[in-house]
Amino acid sequence: MSDCLFCKIVRGEIPSRKVYEDDEVLAFHDINPVAPVHFMLVPKLHLDSLAEAGNAHAALLGKLMLLAPKLAKEQGLDHGFRTVINTGKGGGQEIFHLHIHIIGGGNIPPMVRRD
């Protein structure tokens, strides 16, 4: 998708601080981190969201899930981390290209407030 922000980052049209790259996946630091470590893991293939993924994407989704802990550890998150996939407007997704936030370090608040 030519106007997608993450597609532009994947193509190198917008600079990023890369964490990892191969033929199918790019990981880069979030420009507005919410924690000491906050990076995005994105497939190079444009998928609007997790809801758009199908059986044909199973290997790619598995690769993303297996890379998340490996890259988190390489970024110093030895004691745990959070993964977040916002899906659709109702799920808080802002950039409509499937991506996984990997967040950790410091004091990470609960994901959902419990009153």
C-alpha positions in Angstrom: 0.0 0.0 0.0 1.7 3.2 -1.2 0.4 5.6 1.4 0.7 3.3 4.5 3.2 4.7 7.0 4.6 1.3 7.9 4.9 0.3 4.3 7.0 3.5 3.7 9.2 2.5 6.7 9.6 -1.0 5.3 10.6 0.4 1.9 13.1 2.8 3.5 11.3 5.9 2.5 10.9 7.0 6.1 13.9 6.4 8.4 13.7 4.1 11.4 15.9 2.8 14.2 16.0 -0.9 13.2 16.0 -3.6 15.7 15.8 -6.5 13.2 15.2 -7.1 9.5 14.9 -10.1 7.2 13.0 -10.7 3.9 9.6 -10.9 5.6 9.8 -8.9 8.8 11.0 -5.5 10.1 11.4 -4.5 13.8 12.0 -0.9 14.7 11.9 1.4 17.8 8.7 3.2 18.4 9.0 7.0 17.9 6.8 7.7 20.9 7.8 5.0 23.4 5.7 4.3 26.4 8.5 2.4 28.2 12.3 2.2 28.2 12.0 -0.5 25.6 9.3 -0.2 23.0 9.6 -1.5 19.5 7.3 -2.5 16.7 7.4 -5.8 14.9 5.8 -5.7 11.4 5.4 -8.0 8.5 6.7 -6.5 5.3 3.6 -7.8 3.6 0.8 -5.2 4.1 -2.1 -6.6 6.1 -4.5 -3.9 7.5 -4.9 -5.8 10.8 -4.8 -9.1 12.5 -8.5 -9.5 11.5 -7.3 -9.5 7.8 -4.9 -12.5 8.3 -6.0 -15.9 7.1 -4.7 -19.4 6.8 -2.2 -18.3 4.1 -0.5 -16.1 6.7 -0.1 -18.8 9.4 3.7 -19.2 8.9 4.2 -15.4 8.9 2.2 -15.0 12.1 4.1 -17.8 13.8 7.4 -16.2 12.8 6.3 -12.9 14.3 5.3 -14.6 17.6 8.6 -16.5 17.8 10.7 -13.4 17.0 9.0 -11.3 19.7 10.7 -13.0 22.7 14.0 -13.4 20.9 14.2 -9.7 20.1 12.8 -8.7 23.5 15.7 -10.6 25.1 18.2 -9.0 22.7 16.8 -5.6 23.8 17.5 -6.4 27.5 14.1 -7.6 28.5 15.2 -10.6 30.5 12.4 -10.5 33.1 9.4 -10.2 30.8 7.7 -7.9 28.4 4.3 -7.1 27.0 3.1 -7.7 23.5 0.2 -5.7 22.2 -1.7 -6.1 18.9 -4.4 -3.5 18.5 -7.0 -4.6 15.9 -9.4 -2.3 14.2 -10.6 1.1 15.4 -12.5 -0.5 18.2 -9.3 -2.1 19.4 -7.4 1.1 19.4 -5.5 0.5 16.2 -4.1 3.8 14.7 -1.8 2.6 11.9 -3.7 0.2 9.7 -0.8 -2.2 9.0 -0.6 -5.2 11.2 2.0 -4.6 13.9 3.0 -5.9 17.3 4.2 -3.6 20.1 6.9 -5.1 22.3 7.1 -3.1 25.5 9.1 -3.6 28.7 11.6 -2.2 31.2 10.7 0.1 34.0 7.3 0.0 35.7 4.7 -1.2 33.2 1.2 -0.4 34.4 -1.6 -3.0 34.2 -3.0 -3.4 30.7 -6.6 -2.9 31.9 -7.5 -0.7 34.8 -9.2 -2.7 37.6 -11.2 -0.6 39.9 
